[in-house]
Amino acid sequence: MKPPVLLLCVLLFCQSWAFEFVIDGEWETQLSGPLDQYHQSGRHRRNILTSEEEEDFEAIQGYDITVKSYKMESRITSRFVHTTVKSSVVNSGSSAQSIGFNVQIPKRAFINNFTMNVNGITFVGSVKEKSVARKLYAQATARGKAAGIVRTNSQAMETFKTEVHVPPGSKVEFELHYQEMLQRKLGFYQHTLHIQPGRLVPLLQVDVYIFEPKGIKSVTASNTLGDQFAELTKITHTKDKAHLVFKPTVQQQRKCENCTDSAVDGTFTITYDVEREGNAGELQVSDGHFIHFFAPSDLSPLSKNIVFVIDVSGSMWGLKMKQTVEAMKAILDDLSMDDYFSVIDFNHNVRCWSEDLMPATSIQVDEAKKYIQNIKPNGGTNINEALMRAVQILTKASSRGMLNSHSVSMIILFSDGDPTVGEIKLSTIQKNVKRVMNEEFSLFSLGIGFDVDFDFLERISLDNRGVAQRIFANHDTSEQLKEFYSQVSAPLLRSITIHFPQSVVSDVTQNRFDKFFRGSELVVAGKVQPTDLTTLQSLITASAANMDLNIQTDTDIGELDSVLNTQQHSFPGFARQMWAYITVNQLLADRALAPSAIKKRLITQRIVDLAVKHQFVTPLTAMLVESQDQVMAERLIADSPKDSKYGCCSATAPFNGKPPGPIVYSTPPWASTPAPKDLEESRTGPVQEKTLPGKITSVDSDPHFIIHLPKTNMDICFNIDSKPGHILNLISDTGKGITINGQLVGAKKMKNNKINTYFGTISLYSRTDGVQVIVGTNRIDLMEGRNNHSFSWGATTELMLKGMKITIVKEQQVTVTTDDGISLTVLLHRAWKKHPVQVDFLGLYMPNDNKYSSQVHGLIGQFTQEPQVKVYDVHKGADPKKKEAVMEVKGNKLAVTRGWQKDYRIDKKQGSDVYCWFVHNNGKGFIDGSYTNYILPELDSFLPSL
């Protein structure tokens, strides 16, 4: 494969002395004018680094030079990186010579500035449309030596190269800037810097500053420099900031104690992840732009339907086939029992292990592994027919109703070469696959080695909701294949859309995504329009395993900018640049798939306009580097690869989602209403009752039960004083298969020689549907068969799961409603974290019209069959504010006290007073049996007959 190059050329007008450059690369199209001479003479050529040259790579090149300093600094703000590489070099020799400055940068990065100062003359870069830059370049004659950015054989890097010829004693300062967005893979972000100065440097320093507004969960640093550097990295880590420093002394840089050669030759990698508030994602607004990060984790994977398509042509013979077989065995072992799969191998012919999708049982997996083990590579490459057959297998399974509506269907293609048999025209193959692919299917392509047309694999994958990745044919091919599969092996969501209010945002990047895989991240960006609103909201809709969900989140529009202004090492313009970075990459992907020349020209112009405005060197722009000295007017051009990979993302989807309303859900009328503003809680007693949205049955605080008897319009109260950890049954309906239980949690310490208890967990289990909802103070868990999903209190979320609707209101309440007429709301009470006694706890509220069967029981359930209650002999009690009386109920005469308990549906801080007759001694005589009869072993247990 001939790698593309990004060129850096110099124009010189000074005749007294000059920097000499040789153009080493290739323009996207032929030029007229002076450059033609280089094409004709053959001096204009591609520069490919061999593996030996990679090993001998030096950041600073020259024979008799002194490198005064070499510094690398990266500032990472909310996953966006601005990296600066600086070096100061002196020609210490007695004659003029060339000094080279080389930097390995990520392939996904955009160079956005390059400056050079030679003996006080400064060259400053600016990005221009490519043809404009060339015209300026063509006005002068190019002479001298060489430069460019060369795509090397490394997996993720390319090399920026420049060289300047200077007289003896000259001082040269180089400075390169590039920007990129970090992608989350397998649960982490990685930022890699190549440190290869090639000689001892008095001041060698690497600084990486990280600022993540929501907090940094973990950060580590590793390097390939050798054991002697293992302990030299210093990491300072606070909640939301980290600073990593690598600064070896000259002595520490030496290969041995008296060596003059440097041992610093390798990579420095920072790995980190951020804190997340549940599954809502992170919405940030800064500098008039917003960024929405979405990376849910605590969800069960969707089942998969996979057809593996393996190239077994003759070119796969040997190590490539051996490592592919090894990887496929591990991949097949990783399939879950809910997955379906098949295997196709192809050369000039196409063969199927099975013409139908098969369940991934241990027997079927073993059979498939035996089949793959016996493959013998030979013959040509019929990619078209192989992909047609793979689509046919998935389509047949879909038409037969075999595919779960919440499953994910994909084809994974392994190939190391271009088609040689059957249909060999790449554009026709792309059209054929697009024509037959169901919109629910995705194609992922793995190009092994450099003989395959990777651009074709990337286009055909992007065109069918997938991605492509190059796999390097070496000793770790198997590990590369397995790592890629790990990234797509656990789809958590499908059909994801992230909505924003149309009146508030514009220029939104892709906001619809086919799939989300565990450990990755979806990112949407856009502009925020001038508005009087102080908050920006988003609404995420998606499908999970057997569940549909809506998640709402919001953020203060001005908060982040005020924080950034106080951060010394953050990147204040990150949101604006990140939006441009994502947009340009998505437009480059659109351009590659443009259906017509007119459409391609329109996209091209948008890319150029954005790249010039935001100073990105792209395949369609170039950097003109000009001297600020008017006498020595010199120019350089930095160009980009002509076939640069077209970005990170699938084609841009225009924003046309409906804006979210102020809330995602509709609250049951009995659950809550806006709090009246004119009522205040009396500190001396219940002077007046607040207007509640209907009387209901509840249990709250430590724990106080309020049983509403609608026939007599009477409220009866009692407490249960049990032990922390005990599980109390509240509702047990064996007829409907529903049980509702609560687990007690104790206060932090005793008060009045007693440990108060509260409900820390409330569970609803439907035996009929096999669904359990467990509400805790830290999270909400949903369990259905082997599917377990967890959500935090950090976002408003609406979930639909098997006839059950679960609504989470951020840091407020959870409402569960079943199709067969049962509803409940759980309120969250947060305690001050440093409170010496109090803990977080829950309150439960249920309407009296829940539709239970006649078999219902429990501490609350028994009162759905309302008992006859008579209260008489009302008289003054020991407390003049509380009257006393006698209550007859269930054949018992009980001494009761008139008092009040709290209903927190309106006012969670003070509560609303509810008058009731209080039954003492844990409700004895009012409830059936003793409260100890209601203690159960598990949260999903039903109450035995009393």
HUCOR-V643162 format. One record per backbone hydrogen bond with DSSP energy under -0.5 kcal/mol. CO is the residue of the C=O (numbers start at 1). NH is the residue of the N-H. E is the energy in kcal/mol with one decimal. If there is no record, write none. Layout:
BEGIN
((CO	NH	E) (CO	NH	E))
END
This chain:
BEGIN
((1	3	-0.8) (4	151	-1.6) (5	7	-0.5) (6	149	-9.9) (7	639	-4.7) (9	637	-3.2) (11	635	-2.3) (21	145	-0.7) (21	146	-0.7) (22	147	-1.3) (23	25	-0.5) (23	45	-0.5) (33	36	-1.6) (34	37	-1.2) (35	38	-1.3) (35	39	-1.3) (36	40	-2.7) (37	41	-2.1) (38	42	-1.2) (38	43	-0.8) (38	44	-1.8) (43	45	-1.0) (46	48	-0.6) (48	50	-0.6) (50	54	-2.3) (51	55	-1.9) (52	56	-1.5) (54	57	-1.3) (59	102	-3.3) (61	100	-2.4) (64	92	-1.0) (64	93	-1.1) (65	67	-0.5) (66	68	-0.9) (66	90	-2.6) (67	202	-0.8) (68	203	-0.8) (69	88	-1.7) (70	205	-1.9) (71	86	-2.9) (72	207	-2.6) (73	84	-3.0) (74	76	-0.6) (74	209	-3.0) (75	77	-0.6) (75	82	-1.8) (76	211	-2.8) (77	80	-1.8) (79	182	-3.0) (80	77	-2.5) (81	83	-0.5) (81	180	-1.7) (82	75	-2.2) (83	178	-2.1) (84	73	-2.7) (85	176	-2.5) (86	71	-2.7) (87	174	-2.6) (88	68	-2.1) (88	69	-1.3) (89	172	-3.3) (90	66	-2.7) (90	92	-1.1) (91	169	-2.6) (97	166	-2.7) (99	164	-2.5) (100	61	-2.0) (101	162	-1.5) (103	105	-0.6) (103	160	-3.7) (104	194	-0.5) (105	158	-2.7) (106	109	-1.6) (109	111	-0.5) (110	179	-2.4) (111	617	-2.3) (113	177	-3.0) (115	175	-2.0) (116	118	-0.5) (116	123	-3.2) (117	119	-0.6) (117	173	-2.6) (118	121	-2.1) (120	122	-0.6) (121	118	-2.8) (122	124	-0.5) (122	628	-2.7) (123	116	-1.7) (124	626	-2.5) (126	624	-3.3) (128	622	-2.7) (129	132	-0.6) (129	133	-2.2) (130	134	-2.3) (131	135	-2.0) (132	136	-2.0) (133	137	-2.1) (134	138	-3.0) (135	139	-0.6) (136	139	-0.6) (137	140	-1.7) (141	12	-0.8) (143	21	-2.9) (147	8	-0.9) (147	24	-1.3) (148	150	-0.6) (148	161	-2.4) (149	6	-4.8) (150	152	-0.7) (150	159	-3.3) (156	107	-2.3) (157	152	-0.6) (158	105	-3.2) (158	160	-0.6) (159	150	-3.1) (160	103	-2.6) (161	148	-2.7) (162	101	-3.0) (164	99	-3.0) (164	166	-0.6) (166	97	-2.2) (167	170	-1.5) (170	91	-2.6) (171	119	-2.5) (172	89	-3.1) (173	117	-2.5) (174	87	-2.0) (175	115	-2.8) (176	85	-2.6) (177	112	-2.1) (177	113	-1.3) (178	83	-2.9) (179	110	-2.7) (180	81	-3.2) (183	185	-0.5) (183	190	-0.5) (185	188	-1.5) (188	185	-2.6) (189	272	-2.2) (191	270	-2.9) (193	195	-0.6) (193	268	-3.0) (194	196	-0.7) (195	266	-1.9) (196	59	-3.7) (197	60	-0.9) (202	204	-0.5) (203	70	-2.7) (203	205	-0.5) (205	72	-2.2) (206	246	-2.4) (207	74	-2.4) (208	244	-2.6) (209	76	-3.7) (210	242	-2.1) (211	78	-2.2) (212	215	-1.9) (215	217	-0.6) (215	275	-2.3) (218	273	-1.7) (220	271	-2.4) (222	269	-3.2) (226	229	-1.6) (227	230	-1.5) (229	232	-1.5) (232	247	-0.5) (234	245	-2.4) (235	237	-0.5) (236	243	-2.5) (239	216	-3.2) (240	212	-2.4) (241	238	-2.9) (242	210	-2.8) (243	236	-2.6) (244	208	-2.3) (245	234	-2.5) (246	206	-2.4) (249	253	-1.5) (250	254	-0.8) (251	254	-0.7) (253	263	-3.7) (256	259	-1.1) (260	200	-0.5) (261	255	-1.8) (263	265	-1.2) (264	198	-0.6) (266	195	-2.8) (267	224	-1.8) (268	193	-2.6) (269	222	-2.5) (270	191	-2.4) (271	220	-2.7) (272	189	-3.1) (273	217	-1.7) (273	218	-1.4) (276	278	-1.4) (277	280	-1.0) (282	284	-0.5) (282	293	-3.1) (284	291	-2.6) (286	289	-2.0) (288	528	-2.5) (289	286	-3.0) (290	526	-1.7) (291	284	-2.9) (291	293	-0.5) (292	524	-2.1) (293	282	-3.0) (294	522	-2.7) (297	299	-2.6) (298	790	-4.4) (300	545	-0.6) (303	408	-2.4) (304	340	-2.8) (305	410	-2.8) (306	308	-0.5) (306	342	-1.5) (307	309	-0.5) (307	412	-2.1) (308	310	-0.6) (308	344	-3.5) (309	311	-0.5) (309	414	-3.1) (310	346	-2.3) (312	378	-2.2) (313	316	-2.1) (314	317	-1.7) (316	321	-1.3) (317	320	-0.5) (318	322	-2.3) (319	323	-2.7) (320	324	-2.0) (321	325	-2.6) (322	326	-2.0) (323	327	-2.4) (324	328	-2.7) (325	329	-2.1) (326	330	-1.5) (327	331	-2.5) (328	332	-2.7) (329	333	-1.9) (330	334	-1.0) (331	334	-0.6) (332	335	-1.2) (336	339	-1.6) (339	360	-2.5) (340	306	-2.5) (341	358	-2.8) (342	308	-2.4) (343	353	-3.3) (343	354	-0.6) (344	310	-3.2) (345	351	-2.7) (346	312	-3.2) (347	382	-2.0) (349	347	-2.4) (351	345	-2.0) (358	341	-2.5) (359	361	-2.1) (361	365	-2.6) (362	366	-2.1) (363	367	-2.0) (364	368	-2.3) (365	369	-2.3) (366	370	-2.0) (367	371	-2.0) (368	372	-2.4) (369	373	-2.2) (370	374	-1.2) (372	375	-1.6) (375	377	-0.5) (379	314	-2.3) (381	383	-0.6) (381	420	-2.5) (381	421	-2.2) (382	386	-1.7) (383	387	-2.5) (384	388	-2.1) (385	389	-2.2) (386	390	-1.9) (387	391	-2.4) (388	392	-2.0) (389	393	-1.9) (390	394	-1.8) (391	395	-2.9) (392	396	-2.5) (393	397	-1.8) (394	398	-2.2) (395	399	-2.6) (396	400	-1.5) (397	402	-2.5) (397	403	-0.6) (398	401	-1.5) (404	407	-2.2) (408	305	-2.7) (409	442	-1.2) (410	307	-1.9) (411	413	-0.6) (411	444	-3.1) (412	309	-3.0) (413	415	-0.5) (413	446	-2.9) (414	311	-2.1) (415	448	-3.0) (422	424	-0.5) (423	384	-0.5) (424	426	-0.6) (425	429	-2.2) (426	430	-2.4) (427	431	-2.0) (428	432	-2.8) (429	433	-2.5) (430	434	-2.2) (431	435	-2.2) (432	436	-1.5) (433	437	-1.9) (438	441	-2.3) (440	409	-0.8) (442	411	-2.7) (444	413	-3.1) (445	447	-0.5) (445	469	-2.1) (446	415	-2.3) (446	448	-0.7) (447	449	-0.6) (447	471	-3.5) (452	454	-1.4) (453	457	-1.8) (454	458	-2.6) (455	459	-2.5) (456	460	-2.7) (457	461	-1.7) (458	462	-2.7) (459	463	-2.3) (461	464	-1.4) (461	466	-2.6) (462	465	-1.1) (464	443	-1.6) (467	445	-1.9) (469	447	-2.0) (471	449	-3.3) (472	474	-1.5) (474	477	-1.5) (476	480	-2.1) (477	481	-2.4) (478	482	-2.4) (479	483	-2.4) (480	484	-2.3) (481	485	-2.3) (482	486	-2.2) (483	487	-1.2) (484	487	-0.7) (484	488	-0.8) (485	488	-1.1) (485	489	-1.0) (490	518	-2.9) (491	302	-3.8) (493	516	-2.2) (494	543	-2.3) (496	513	-3.0) (497	499	-0.6) (497	541	-2.5) (499	539	-1.9) (501	504	-1.4) (501	505	-1.6) (504	529	-3.5) (506	527	-2.8) (511	498	-2.5) (513	496	-2.4) (514	495	-2.1) (516	492	-2.7) (516	493	-1.5) (517	520	-2.0) (519	187	-2.3) (522	294	-2.5) (524	292	-3.3) (525	509	-3.0) (526	290	-2.6) (527	506	-1.9) (527	529	-0.6) (534	557	-2.7) (536	555	-1.8) (537	501	-0.6) (538	553	-2.0) (539	499	-3.4) (540	551	-2.8) (541	497	-2.4) (542	549	-2.8) (543	494	-2.0) (544	546	-0.6) (544	547	-1.6) (547	544	-3.9) (548	800	-3.1) (549	542	-2.1) (550	798	-4.0) (551	540	-3.4) (552	796	-1.3) (553	538	-2.5) (555	536	-2.4) (556	560	-0.6) (558	562	-1.4) (559	563	-1.5) (560	564	-3.0) (561	565	-1.8) (563	566	-1.5) (564	567	-1.5) (566	568	-0.7) (567	570	-0.6) (570	572	-0.7) (571	574	-1.9) (573	577	-2.1) (574	578	-3.0) (575	579	-2.4) (576	580	-1.9) (577	581	-2.7) (578	582	-2.8) (579	583	-2.5) (580	584	-2.9) (581	585	-2.1) (582	586	-2.4) (583	587	-2.4) (584	588	-2.4) (585	589	-1.9) (586	590	-2.2) (586	652	-0.5) (587	591	-2.7) (588	592	-1.6) (589	593	-1.0) (590	593	-0.5) (591	594	-1.0) (596	600	-2.1) (597	601	-2.3) (598	602	-2.2) (599	603	-2.2) (600	604	-2.6) (601	605	-2.2) (602	606	-1.7) (603	607	-2.4) (604	608	-2.6) (605	609	-2.5) (606	610	-2.3) (607	611	-2.9) (608	612	-2.6) (609	613	-2.0) (610	614	-2.7) (611	615	-0.7) (611	616	-2.3) (616	618	-0.8) (618	621	-1.3) (620	130	-1.6) (622	128	-3.2) (622	624	-0.6) (623	625	-0.6) (623	638	-3.5) (624	126	-1.6) (624	626	-0.7) (625	636	-2.5) (626	124	-3.0) (628	630	-0.7) (631	633	-1.2) (632	634	-1.2) (634	627	-2.3) (635	11	-6.7) (636	625	-3.2) (637	9	-2.9) (637	639	-0.6) (638	623	-3.9) (641	644	-1.0) (645	647	-1.9) (652	654	-0.6) (654	656	-0.7) (665	667	-0.5) (668	671	-1.8) (668	672	-0.9) (685	687	-1.8) (690	692	-0.8) (692	694	-1.9) (697	846	-2.8) (698	706	-3.2) (699	844	-3.0) (700	704	-4.3) (701	703	-0.6) (701	759	-0.6) (703	705	-0.6) (703	720	-1.2) (704	700	-2.2) (705	707	-0.5) (705	718	-1.5) (706	698	-2.3) (706	708	-0.7) (707	709	-0.5) (707	716	-2.6) (708	710	-0.8) (709	712	-0.5) (709	713	-1.0) (709	714	-1.8) (714	709	-3.4) (715	917	-2.0) (716	707	-3.3) (717	919	-3.2) (718	705	-3.1) (720	722	-0.9) (723	726	-1.9) (726	728	-0.6) (726	744	-2.6) (727	936	-2.8) (728	742	-2.5) (729	859	-1.9) (730	860	-2.2) (730	861	-2.5) (731	740	-3.0) (732	734	-0.6) (732	857	-1.8) (733	737	-1.4) (733	738	-2.0) (737	767	-3.2) (737	768	-0.5) (738	733	-3.5) (739	765	-2.6) (740	730	-2.7) (740	731	-2.0) (741	763	-3.2) (742	728	-3.1) (743	760	-2.5) (743	761	-1.5) (744	725	-2.4) (745	758	-2.4) (751	754	-0.5) (754	751	-3.2) (754	756	-0.8) (756	747	-2.1) (758	745	-3.1) (758	760	-0.7) (759	842	-2.9) (760	777	-0.8) (761	743	-2.9) (762	775	-3.2) (763	741	-2.0) (764	773	-2.9) (765	739	-2.0) (765	767	-0.7) (766	770	-1.6) (766	771	-1.4) (770	785	-0.9) (771	766	-3.2) (772	774	-0.5) (772	783	-2.7) (773	764	-2.6) (773	775	-0.6) (774	776	-0.6) (774	781	-2.9) (775	762	-2.5) (778	793	-0.6) (779	776	-2.6) (780	791	-2.6) (781	774	-2.9) (782	789	-3.0) (783	772	-2.5) (784	787	-2.4) (786	788	-0.6) (787	784	-2.9) (789	782	-3.2) (791	780	-3.4) (792	795	-0.5) (793	811	-2.0) (795	797	-0.5) (796	552	-5.2) (797	808	-3.7) (798	550	-3.3) (799	801	-0.5) (799	806	-2.6) (800	548	-2.0) (801	804	-0.8) (803	819	-2.1) (804	801	-3.0) (804	806	-0.5) (805	807	-0.5) (805	817	-2.5) (806	799	-3.0) (806	808	-0.5) (807	809	-0.6) (807	815	-2.6) (808	797	-2.4) (808	810	-0.6) (809	812	-2.8) (809	813	-1.0) (812	828	-2.8) (813	809	-3.2) (814	826	-3.2) (815	807	-2.8) (816	824	-2.0) (817	805	-3.0) (818	821	-1.4) (821	851	-2.3) (822	818	-2.8) (824	816	-2.6) (825	827	-0.5) (825	845	-2.6) (826	814	-2.2) (827	829	-0.5) (827	843	-1.9) (828	830	-0.6) (829	841	-1.9) (832	835	-2.5) (837	748	-3.2) (841	829	-2.8) (842	759	-0.6) (843	827	-2.7) (844	699	-2.4) (845	825	-2.7) (846	697	-2.0) (847	850	-0.8) (850	852	-1.1) (853	856	-1.3) (855	734	-0.5) (857	732	-2.5) (858	862	-2.0) (860	863	-1.8) (861	864	-1.7) (862	865	-0.7) (864	866	-1.0) (868	890	-0.6) (870	888	-3.1) (872	886	-2.9) (875	884	-3.3) (878	880	-0.7) (879	877	-0.6) (879	882	-2.3) (881	883	-0.5) (882	877	-0.6) (883	898	-3.9) (884	875	-2.9) (885	896	-2.4) (886	872	-2.5) (887	889	-0.6) (887	894	-3.1) (888	870	-2.1) (889	892	-2.4) (892	889	-2.2) (892	894	-0.6) (894	887	-2.9) (894	896	-0.6) (895	920	-0.6) (896	885	-2.3) (897	899	-0.6) (897	918	-3.5) (899	916	-2.1) (901	914	-2.6) (902	904	-0.5) (903	912	-2.7) (906	908	-0.6) (907	911	-1.3) (912	903	-2.6) (914	901	-2.2) (916	899	-2.5) (916	918	-0.6) (917	717	-2.5) (918	897	-1.6) (918	920	-0.5) (919	719	-0.5) (919	923	-0.6) (920	924	-0.7) (921	924	-1.4) (923	926	-1.9) (923	927	-2.3) (927	925	-0.6) (930	933	-1.8) (931	934	-1.7) (932	935	-1.3) (934	729	-2.4) (934	936	-0.5) (936	727	-0.6) (938	941	-1.4))
END
